[in-house]
């Protein structure tokens, strides 16, 4: 049996199945990217809830795996050359799991880099911008009398949605076939409309291609399951 005891994180979150990928996460837009990917690939994994309410992400055990104190993170007991691999950053994890399984990323070099391009588009643009919009629309920022910060992120979010809508004009998914780019992007678009309650604010109904693909995404069985993992207590 694989021994993961040398990794401090297993002291706080013991591995009942140390031969499986250990997932440390929370069902947020970034967190569910990895649970959805694991469900889509069929890789065996063991989820562990990292509770923000108790600041689990700031614990020494979690920081030993991700010094940036963000979810998700994984510990794969069967990494490259059969050695355990700790990994953080959702985009890096998606790319790693795609390479590990040979799924949801093309083996054609050109298409592979284009897929990574769209993955980076989500990581560098959609996630940060939608997150700021959520802050200024739903959380503490909504109390600010000056609405210019909110409106700035509304405009940028609309621009990004327009980029995606144009991309989807003549294809079902971002790369034609379902890929890690879609797994990265659509949890954030779902969150914009759902948890952030900003669909009307950004005029989401204007982006029909995005809405069509979002509907297809949330209907996938692996997505339905992955959106609830790890389960909150």
Phi and psi restraints in degrees (value plus and minus 20) as a CYANA .aco file:
   2 UNK   PHI     -83.1   -43.1
   2 UNK   PSI     117.2   157.2
   3 UNK   PHI    -126.7   -86.7
   3 UNK   PSI      93.5   133.5
   4 UNK   PHI    -127.0   -87.0
   4 UNK   PSI      -7.9    32.1
   5 UNK   PHI     -86.1   -46.1
   5 UNK   PSI     -38.1     1.9
   6 UNK   PHI     -94.5   -54.5
   6 UNK   PSI     -31.0     9.0
   7 UNK   PHI    -113.6   -73.6
   7 UNK   PSI      99.2   139.2
   8 UNK   PHI     -79.1   -39.1
   8 UNK   PSI     -49.0    -9.0
   9 UNK   PHI     -82.4   -42.4
   9 UNK   PSI     -46.5    -6.5
  10 UNK   PHI     -93.6   -53.6
  10 UNK   PSI     -31.5     8.5
  11 UNK   PHI     -91.3   -51.3
  11 UNK   PSI     -54.6   -14.6
  12 UNK   PHI    -109.3   -69.3
  12 UNK   PSI     -56.5   -16.5
  13 UNK   PHI    -141.9  -101.9
  13 UNK   PSI      64.6   104.6
  14 UNK   PHI     -79.5   -39.5
  14 UNK   PSI     122.4   162.4
  15 UNK   PHI    -108.8   -68.8
  15 UNK   PSI      88.7   128.7
  16 UNK   PHI     -94.1   -54.1
  16 UNK   PSI     -47.2    -7.2
  17 UNK   PHI    -148.1  -108.1
  17 UNK   PSI      57.8    97.8
  18 UNK   PHI     -87.9   -47.9
  18 UNK   PSI     -28.7    11.3
  19 UNK   PHI    -104.2   -64.2
  19 UNK   PSI     -25.6    14.4
  20 UNK   PHI    -122.9   -82.9
  20 UNK   PSI     138.5   178.5
  21 UNK   PHI     -81.8   -41.8
  21 UNK   PSI     110.1   150.1
  22 UNK   PHI    -114.1   -74.1
  22 UNK   PSI     102.3   142.3
  23 UNK   PHI    -129.4   -89.4
  23 UNK   PSI     105.9   145.9
  24 UNK   PHI    -135.4   -95.4
  24 UNK   PSI      91.1   131.1
  25 UNK   PHI    -181.3  -141.3
  25 UNK   PSI    -191.6  -151.6
  26 UNK   PHI    -175.6  -135.6
  26 UNK   PSI     124.6   164.6
  27 UNK   PHI     -95.7   -55.7
  27 UNK   PSI      47.9    87.9
  28 UNK   PHI    -125.4   -85.4
  28 UNK   PSI     153.5   193.5
  29 UNK   PHI     -75.7   -35.7
  29 UNK   PSI     -59.7   -19.7
  30 UNK   PHI     -93.4   -53.4
  30 UNK   PSI     -60.6   -20.6
  31 UNK   PHI     -84.0   -44.0
  31 UNK   PSI     -64.0   -24.0
  32 UNK   PHI     -93.0   -53.0
  32 UNK   PSI     -34.9     5.1
  33 UNK   PHI     -73.6   -33.6
  33 UNK   PSI     -64.7   -24.7
  34 UNK   PHI     -98.2   -58.2
  34 UNK   PSI     -60.3   -20.3
  35 UNK   PHI     -83.7   -43.7
  35 UNK   PSI     -57.9   -17.9
  36 UNK   PHI     -84.4   -44.4
  36 UNK   PSI     -64.6   -24.6
  37 UNK   PHI     -81.3   -41.3
  37 UNK   PSI     -62.1   -22.1
  38 UNK   PHI     -84.6   -44.6
  38 UNK   PSI     -59.3   -19.3
  39 UNK   PHI     -87.1   -47.1
  39 UNK   PSI     -60.8   -20.8
  40 UNK   PHI     -85.0   -45.0
  40 UNK   PSI     -58.3   -18.3
  41 UNK   PHI    -103.3   -63.3
  41 UNK   PSI     -42.2    -2.2
  42 UNK   PHI      60.5   100.5
  42 UNK   PSI     -10.2    29.8
  43 UNK   PHI     -86.6   -46.6
  43 UNK   PSI     115.1   155.1
  44 UNK   PHI     -86.4   -46.4
  44 UNK   PSI     115.8   155.8
  45 UNK   PHI    -171.6  -131.6
  45 UNK   PSI     140.8   180.8
  46 UNK   PHI    -144.7  -104.7
  46 UNK   PSI      94.1   134.1
  47 UNK   PHI    -106.0   -66.0
  47 UNK   PSI     124.9   164.9
  48 UNK   PHI    -150.0  -110.0
  48 UNK   PSI     109.2   149.2
  49 UNK   PHI     -99.3   -59.3
  49 UNK   PSI     105.1   145.1
  50 UNK   PHI    -122.1   -82.1
  50 UNK   PSI      84.4   124.4
  51 UNK   PHI    -104.0   -64.0
  51 UNK   PSI     101.7   141.7
  52 UNK   PHI     -92.7   -52.7
  52 UNK   PSI     -45.5    -5.5
  53 UNK   PHI     -83.9   -43.9
  53 UNK   PSI     -50.9   -10.9
  54 UNK   PHI    -129.0   -89.0
  54 UNK   PSI      -5.1    34.9
  55 UNK   PHI      36.9    76.9
  55 UNK   PSI      18.0    58.0
  56 UNK   PHI     -77.0   -37.0
  56 UNK   PSI     -52.6   -12.6
  57 UNK   PHI     -88.4   -48.4
  57 UNK   PSI     -33.9     6.1
  58 UNK   PHI    -121.1   -81.1
  58 UNK   PSI     -18.5    21.5
  59 UNK   PHI     -91.0   -51.0
  59 UNK   PSI     130.9   170.9
  60 UNK   PHI     -76.8   -36.8
  60 UNK   PSI     -55.1   -15.1
  61 UNK   PHI     -85.1   -45.1
  61 UNK   PSI     -64.4   -24.4
  62 UNK   PHI     -89.7   -49.7
  62 UNK   PSI     -61.2   -21.2
  63 UNK   PHI     -83.5   -43.5
  63 UNK   PSI     -42.9    -2.9
  64 UNK   PHI     -88.2   -48.2
  64 UNK   PSI     -43.5    -3.5
  65 UNK   PHI    -116.8   -76.8
  65 UNK   PSI     -60.2   -20.2
  66 UNK   PHI    -153.5  -113.5
  66 UNK   PSI      79.5   119.5
  67 UNK   PHI     -86.0   -46.0
  67 UNK   PSI     -30.8     9.2
  68 UNK   PHI    -109.3   -69.3
  68 UNK   PSI     -15.5    24.5
  69 UNK   PHI      26.7    66.7
  69 UNK   PSI      22.1    62.1
  70 UNK   PHI    -144.5  -104.5
  70 UNK   PSI     127.1   167.1
  71 UNK   PHI    -115.2   -75.2
  71 UNK   PSI     135.5   175.5
  72 UNK   PHI    -113.5   -73.5
  72 UNK   PSI     148.5   188.5
  73 UNK   PHI    -165.1  -125.1
  73 UNK   PSI     136.1   176.1
  74 UNK   PHI    -153.2  -113.2
  74 UNK   PSI     141.3   181.3
  75 UNK   PHI    -152.4  -112.4
  75 UNK   PSI      88.7   128.7
  76 UNK   PHI    -117.0   -77.0
  76 UNK   PSI      94.3   134.3
  77 UNK   PHI     -87.8   -47.8
  77 UNK   PSI     -38.1     1.9
  78 UNK   PHI    -139.3   -99.3
  78 UNK   PSI      46.1    86.1
  79 UNK   PHI    -104.2   -64.2
  79 UNK   PSI    -182.9  -142.9
  80 UNK   PHI     -75.2   -35.2
  80 UNK   PSI     117.3   157.3
  81 UNK   PHI      40.7    80.7
  81 UNK   PSI       2.0    42.0
  82 UNK   PHI      55.1    95.1
  82 UNK   PSI     -10.1    29.9
  83 UNK   PHI    -118.5   -78.5
  83 UNK   PSI     126.8   166.8
  84 UNK   PHI     -78.6   -38.6
  84 UNK   PSI     120.2   160.2
  85 UNK   PHI    -146.6  -106.6
  85 UNK   PSI      94.9   134.9
  86 UNK   PHI    -106.3   -66.3
  86 UNK   PSI     121.1   161.1
  87 UNK   PHI    -171.1  -131.1
  87 UNK   PSI     117.0   157.0
  88 UNK   PHI    -148.0  -108.0
  88 UNK   PSI     156.8   196.8
  89 UNK   PHI      57.1    97.1
  89 UNK   PSI      95.0   135.0
  90 UNK   PHI     -78.3   -38.3
  90 UNK   PSI     -59.0   -19.0
  91 UNK   PHI     -85.1   -45.1
  91 UNK   PSI     -62.3   -22.3
  92 UNK   PHI     -84.2   -44.2
  92 UNK   PSI     -58.9   -18.9
  93 UNK   PHI     -86.0   -46.0
  93 UNK   PSI     -63.1   -23.1
  94 UNK   PHI     -79.4   -39.4
  94 UNK   PSI     -64.9   -24.9
  95 UNK   PHI     -85.3   -45.3
  95 UNK   PSI     -60.6   -20.6
  96 UNK   PHI     -81.8   -41.8
  96 UNK   PSI     -66.9   -26.9
  97 UNK   PHI     -87.3   -47.3
  97 UNK   PSI     -54.4   -14.4
  98 UNK   PHI     -84.4   -44.4
  98 UNK   PSI     -63.7   -23.7
  99 UNK   PHI     -87.7   -47.7
  99 UNK   PSI     -57.6   -17.6
 100 UNK   PHI     -83.9   -43.9
 100 UNK   PSI     -58.1   -18.1
 101 UNK   PHI    -121.8   -81.8
 101 UNK   PSI     -36.1     3.9
 102 UNK   PHI      51.8    91.8
 102 UNK   PSI       5.3    45.3
 103 UNK   PHI    -141.2  -101.2
 103 UNK   PSI     126.5   166.5
 104 UNK   PHI      46.7    86.7
 104 UNK   PSI       2.1    42.1
 105 UNK   PHI    -172.9  -132.9
 105 UNK   PSI     116.4   156.4
 106 UNK   PHI     -90.4   -50.4
 106 UNK   PSI     128.4   168.4
 107 UNK   PHI    -103.5   -63.5
 107 UNK   PSI     -34.2     5.8
 108 UNK   PHI     -89.8   -49.8
 108 UNK   PSI     107.9   147.9
 109 UNK   PHI     -79.0   -39.0
 109 UNK   PSI     -64.5   -24.5
 110 UNK   PHI     -83.0   -43.0
 110 UNK   PSI     -67.4   -27.4
 111 UNK   PHI     -86.3   -46.3
 111 UNK   PSI     -53.6   -13.6
 112 UNK   PHI     -80.6   -40.6
 112 UNK   PSI     -68.2   -28.2
 113 UNK   PHI     -88.5   -48.5
 113 UNK   PSI     -52.0   -12.0
 114 UNK   PHI     -87.9   -47.9
 114 UNK   PSI     -55.8   -15.8
 115 UNK   PHI     -83.4   -43.4
 115 UNK   PSI     -65.0   -25.0
 116 UNK   PHI     -83.1   -43.1
 116 UNK   PSI     -55.7   -15.7
 117 UNK   PHI     -76.6   -36.6
 117 UNK   PSI     -66.9   -26.9
 118 UNK   PHI     -92.2   -52.2
 118 UNK   PSI     -50.0   -10.0
 119 UNK   PHI     -82.7   -42.7
 119 UNK   PSI     -64.8   -24.8
 120 UNK   PHI     -86.8   -46.8
 120 UNK   PSI     -52.0   -12.0
 121 UNK   PHI     -78.1   -38.1
 121 UNK   PSI     -63.1   -23.1
 122 UNK   PHI     -88.8   -48.8
 122 UNK   PSI     -66.1   -26.1
 123 UNK   PHI     -85.1   -45.1
 123 UNK   PSI     -63.1   -23.1
 124 UNK   PHI    -110.0   -70.0
 124 UNK   PSI     -39.8     0.2
 125 UNK   PHI    -138.1   -98.1
 125 UNK   PSI     -86.3   -46.3
 126 UNK   PHI     -81.3   -41.3
 126 UNK   PSI     -68.5   -28.5
 127 UNK   PHI     -79.9   -39.9
 127 UNK   PSI     -75.6   -35.6
 128 UNK   PHI     -81.7   -41.7
 128 UNK   PSI     -61.5   -21.5
 129 UNK   PHI     -90.6   -50.6
 129 UNK   PSI     -65.3   -25.3
 130 UNK   PHI     -84.1   -44.1
 130 UNK   PSI     -56.7   -16.7
 131 UNK   PHI     -83.5   -43.5
 131 UNK   PSI     -61.8   -21.8
 132 UNK   PHI     -86.0   -46.0
 132 UNK   PSI     -59.5   -19.5
 133 UNK   PHI     -80.8   -40.8
 133 UNK   PSI     -62.5   -22.5
 134 UNK   PHI     -80.1   -40.1
 134 UNK   PSI     -59.7   -19.7
 135 UNK   PHI     -83.0   -43.0
 135 UNK   PSI     -66.9   -26.9
 136 UNK   PHI     -99.4   -59.4
 136 UNK   PSI     -36.5     3.5
 137 UNK   PHI    -119.6   -79.6
 137 UNK   PSI     -58.7   -18.7
 138 UNK   PHI    -132.6   -92.6
 138 UNK   PSI     -52.8   -12.8
 139 UNK   PHI    -121.4   -81.4
 139 UNK   PSI    -167.2  -127.2
 140 UNK   PHI     -77.1   -37.1
 140 UNK   PSI     -52.9   -12.9
 141 UNK   PHI     -83.9   -43.9
 141 UNK   PSI     -39.0     1.0
 142 UNK   PHI     -87.7   -47.7
 142 UNK   PSI     -37.5     2.5
 143 UNK   PHI    -101.4   -61.4
 143 UNK   PSI     -30.8     9.2
 144 UNK   PHI     -88.9   -48.9
 144 UNK   PSI     109.8   149.8
 145 UNK   PHI     -88.8   -48.8
 145 UNK   PSI     -55.6   -15.6
 146 UNK   PHI     -96.6   -56.6
 146 UNK   PSI      92.4   132.4
 147 UNK   PHI    -112.1   -72.1
 147 UNK   PSI     -13.8    26.2
 148 UNK   PHI     -84.1   -44.1
 148 UNK   PSI     -60.5   -20.5
 149 UNK   PHI     -80.4   -40.4
 149 UNK   PSI     -66.1   -26.1
 150 UNK   PHI     -79.1   -39.1
 150 UNK   PSI     -67.1   -27.1
 151 UNK   PHI     -85.0   -45.0
 151 UNK   PSI     -51.0   -11.0
 152 UNK   PHI     -82.0   -42.0
 152 UNK   PSI     -64.5   -24.5
 153 UNK   PHI     -95.9   -55.9
 153 UNK   PSI     -48.0    -8.0
 154 UNK   PHI     -81.9   -41.9
 154 UNK   PSI     -67.9   -27.9
 155 UNK   PHI     -83.2   -43.2
 155 UNK   PSI     -62.0   -22.0
 156 UNK   PHI     -90.0   -50.0
 156 UNK   PSI     -56.8   -16.8
 157 UNK   PHI     -85.0   -45.0
 157 UNK   PSI     -60.2   -20.2
 158 UNK   PHI     -83.1   -43.1
 158 UNK   PSI     -60.4   -20.4
 159 UNK   PHI     -81.9   -41.9
 159 UNK   PSI     -64.6   -24.6
 160 UNK   PHI     -84.9   -44.9
 160 UNK   PSI     -60.9   -20.9
 161 UNK   PHI     -82.0   -42.0
 161 UNK   PSI     -55.6   -15.6
 162 UNK   PHI     -85.1   -45.1
 162 UNK   PSI     -58.2   -18.2
 163 UNK   PHI     -82.2   -42.2
 163 UNK   PSI     -65.1   -25.1
 164 UNK   PHI     -86.8   -46.8
 164 UNK   PSI     -61.8   -21.8
 165 UNK   PHI     -81.0   -41.0
 165 UNK   PSI     -61.7   -21.7
 166 UNK   PHI     -84.6   -44.6
 166 UNK   PSI     -61.2   -21.2
 167 UNK   PHI     -81.4   -41.4
 167 UNK   PSI     -55.2   -15.2
 168 UNK   PHI    -109.2   -69.2
 168 UNK   PSI     -15.3    24.7
 169 UNK   PHI     -80.4   -40.4
 169 UNK   PSI     -57.0   -17.0
 170 UNK   PHI    -146.3  -106.3
 170 UNK   PSI       4.4    44.4
 171 UNK   PHI    -168.8  -128.8
 171 UNK   PSI     134.2   174.2
 172 UNK   PHI     -94.4   -54.4
 172 UNK   PSI     -61.3   -21.3
 173 UNK   PHI    -147.3  -107.3
 173 UNK   PSI     152.6   192.6
 174 UNK   PHI     -76.1   -36.1
 174 UNK   PSI     -56.9   -16.9
 175 UNK   PHI    -127.6   -87.6
 175 UNK   PSI      -4.4    35.6
 176 UNK   PHI      69.7   109.7
 176 UNK   PSI     -82.7   -42.7
 177 UNK   PHI    -112.0   -72.0
 177 UNK   PSI     131.5   171.5
 178 UNK   PHI     -78.7   -38.7
 178 UNK   PSI     115.1   155.1
 179 UNK   PHI    -169.1  -129.1
 179 UNK   PSI     158.3   198.3
 180 UNK   PHI     -82.9   -42.9
 180 UNK   PSI     -41.9    -1.9
 181 UNK   PHI     -84.3   -44.3
 181 UNK   PSI     -60.6   -20.6
 182 UNK   PHI     -90.4   -50.4
 182 UNK   PSI     -60.0   -20.0
 183 UNK   PHI     -82.7   -42.7
 183 UNK   PSI     -52.5   -12.5
 184 UNK   PHI     -95.7   -55.7
 184 UNK   PSI     -62.3   -22.3
 185 UNK   PHI     -98.8   -58.8
 185 UNK   PSI     -67.3   -27.3
 186 UNK   PHI     -94.0   -54.0
 186 UNK   PSI     -44.0    -4.0
 187 UNK   PHI     -80.8   -40.8
 187 UNK   PSI     -53.2   -13.2
 188 UNK   PHI     -92.5   -52.5
 188 UNK   PSI     -58.5   -18.5
 189 UNK   PHI     -87.8   -47.8
 189 UNK   PSI     -60.5   -20.5
 190 UNK   PHI     -79.8   -39.8
 190 UNK   PSI     -62.1   -22.1
 191 UNK   PHI     -86.0   -46.0
 191 UNK   PSI     -56.2   -16.2
 192 UNK   PHI     -79.1   -39.1
 192 UNK   PSI     -64.4   -24.4
 193 UNK   PHI     -98.5   -58.5
 193 UNK   PSI     -56.7   -16.7
 194 UNK   PHI    -108.4   -68.4
 194 UNK   PSI    -104.8   -64.8
 195 UNK   PHI     -80.8   -40.8
 195 UNK   PSI     -61.6   -21.6
 196 UNK   PHI     -98.7   -58.7
 196 UNK   PSI     -37.1     2.9
 197 UNK   PHI      34.4    74.4
 197 UNK   PSI      22.3    62.3
 198 UNK   PHI    -133.5   -93.5
 198 UNK   PSI      -7.3    32.7
 199 UNK   PHI     -78.1   -38.1
 199 UNK   PSI     -68.1   -28.1
 200 UNK   PHI     -86.5   -46.5
 200 UNK   PSI     -56.8   -16.8
 201 UNK   PHI     -81.9   -41.9
 201 UNK   PSI     -59.8   -19.8
 202 UNK   PHI    -113.8   -73.8
 202 UNK   PSI     -20.0    20.0
 203 UNK   PHI      45.6    85.6
 203 UNK   PSI      28.9    68.9
 204 UNK   PHI     -79.1   -39.1
 204 UNK   PSI     -50.2   -10.2
 205 UNK   PHI     -83.0   -43.0
 205 UNK   PSI     -35.8     4.2
 206 UNK   PHI     -92.9   -52.9
 206 UNK   PSI     -37.4     2.6
 207 UNK   PHI    -127.6   -87.6
 207 UNK   PSI      57.1    97.1
 208 UNK   PHI     -88.1   -48.1
 208 UNK   PSI     -55.4   -15.4
 209 UNK   PHI     -88.3   -48.3
 209 UNK   PSI     -58.8   -18.8
 210 UNK   PHI     -83.3   -43.3
 210 UNK   PSI     -64.6   -24.6
 211 UNK   PHI     -82.3   -42.3
 211 UNK   PSI     -59.9   -19.9
 212 UNK   PHI     -82.0   -42.0
 212 UNK   PSI     -66.2   -26.2
 213 UNK   PHI     -93.2   -53.2
 213 UNK   PSI     -54.5   -14.5
 214 UNK   PHI     -80.0   -40.0
 214 UNK   PSI     -63.2   -23.2
 215 UNK   PHI     -80.9   -40.9
 215 UNK   PSI     -60.9   -20.9
 216 UNK   PHI     -86.5   -46.5
 216 UNK   PSI     -57.6   -17.6
 217 UNK   PHI     -84.5   -44.5
 217 UNK   PSI     -71.5   -31.5
 218 UNK   PHI     -91.7   -51.7
 218 UNK   PSI     -30.7     9.3
 219 UNK   PHI    -107.5   -67.5
 219 UNK   PSI     -30.2     9.8
 220 UNK   PHI     -90.2   -50.2
 220 UNK   PSI     113.5   153.5
 221 UNK   PHI     -75.4   -35.4
 221 UNK   PSI     -60.3   -20.3
 222 UNK   PHI     -86.6   -46.6
 222 UNK   PSI     -53.3   -13.3
 223 UNK   PHI     -90.7   -50.7
 223 UNK   PSI     -65.5   -25.5
 224 UNK   PHI     -74.5   -34.5
 224 UNK   PSI     -64.4   -24.4
 225 UNK   PHI     -93.7   -53.7
 225 UNK   PSI     -65.7   -25.7
 226 UNK   PHI     -82.4   -42.4
 226 UNK   PSI     -49.0    -9.0
 227 UNK   PHI     -86.1   -46.1
 227 UNK   PSI     -34.6     5.4
 228 UNK   PHI    -128.0   -88.0
 228 UNK   PSI     -11.4    28.6
 229 UNK   PHI    -136.7   -96.7
 229 UNK   PSI     115.4   155.4
 230 UNK   PHI     -89.6   -49.6
 230 UNK   PSI     127.3   167.3
 231 UNK   PHI     -91.2   -51.2
 231 UNK   PSI     116.2   156.2
 232 UNK   PHI     -93.1   -53.1
 232 UNK   PSI     128.6   168.6
